[in-house]
Amino acid sequence: MADPLRILVKGAGVAGLVTAVTLAENGAQVTLQETGGRIGSGASWLAGGMLAPWCEAESAPPEITADSLESLDWWEAHVPGVTRNGTLVVAPPRDTPELARFGRRTSHFTTIGAGDIATLEPDLAQRFDRALFFSQEGHVDPREALAALKSRLEALGGTVVFNTTETGAHDWIVACTGRGSAIPNLRGVRGEMLLLRCPDITFSRPIRLLHPRMPVYIVPRRNHVFMVGATMIESEDERGMTLRSMSDLLNAAYTLHPAFAEAEILETGVGLRPSFPDNIPRAWKEGRVVHVNGMYRHGFLLSPARAKAASALIFGGD
């Protein structure tokens, strides 16, 4: 029996962890290397964890949807805590045209009224007259999922090393280093988030609140914690959150439910997502190096597909 391939995966964000686990499941001897001091030290730590292929079709090309359809099943098979309660899309009364526009660009949803909204999310009763319900979607807590993937890799015999750039001897290298890569045309797209704790509110699924200038999403986590994030901001500004952004996110939460006015602000975060000009993540080979990069805002949604492609490039032969 031939010795297993020795593969070094560089970068312990979501793309690196998913790829490392996929390669180990295919029989490789995997070392996952992270230059920082923990997993998810880049944009993955600030992700919403939404597994929403149909909602993402609103602004993504068809191949993104096609490549992400198996994502929910992959995550459910690999980590605990995946919730498949769908996604609810709402808009304030003044922005109801945005709801119609969103519906024209997407599919696999049901248009529901106030009664159904109240049934799905009792805390939104009498707050919105109409919504789009994407029943097949789901979400996962990114930080819990990343930790579970690390444990899965180690259970498969893989090794995780931190605070190093040493490569050693390997048959293949898989670079999942995001904006740390010297790749032409790779830009940063700014993402901003808040973590709030609000014991007075309970949601069972992600809520997307549409607004012409800055749509936001609110994702429930354990213990009445909610992640509030902006879907995309075309900026490579790496500064901390601005007062305007903070105000926009807090106002969005308050618009969704006034009880958020008393929420405790647990954390703020800003990260730059690695993105190609067409916003489509890629996996490609250069000699004995495979690259997985440009995840844009689709890190959790598309990492399983891109990891599968990377594995095929290695195990499919030269």
Buried (B, 14 or more C-beta within 10 A) or exposed (E): EEEBBBBBBBBBBBBBBBBBBBBBBBEBBBBBBBBBEBBBBBBBBBBBBBBBBBBBBBBBEEEBBEBBEEBBEBBBEBBEBBBBBBBBBBBBEEBBEBBEBBBEEBEBBEEBEBEBBBEBBEBBEEBBEBBBBBBBBBBBBBBBBBBBBBEBBBEBEBEBBBEEEEEEEBBBBBBBBBBBBEBEEBBBBBBBBBBBBBEEBEBBBBBBBBBEEBBBBBBBBEEBBBBBBBBBBEBEEEEEBEEEBBEBBBBBBEBBBEBBEEBEEEEBBBBBBBBBEEBBBBBEBEEEEBBBBBBBBBBBBBBBBBBBBBBBBBEEEE
